[in-house]
């Protein structure tokens, strides 16, 4: 249980520039990558299969298929390494955790898109 004092301190550290992100959304996460003294942005595009935590500790697990191999990454939403996040598609799901998507391939892995989302 979070105390009011902790929530008060964390309130100014939570990023307000990010959209609402839920399970079932297809997102593009722009991540800052440091290579030596250079910095570049790499885009990780995939399906949000899980969301954890609340407030400043919120994180999401994004899954994509890369050359036939499933790749999952966990991103801390409020991390300075996350440049920004774009929601590309909102899908209708009936579960909080979409771990069953790991076993699906091809047409069976399709989700129904929500056309008129708030």
Protein Blocks (a to p, Z undefined) as FASTA:
>chain_A
ZZfklmmmmmmmpcfkbccddehiacdddddddehjaccddddddddfbdedehjlpccd
ddddeehiacdddddfklcklmbdcdfbdcddfbfblklmmmpghjllpccddfbgZZ
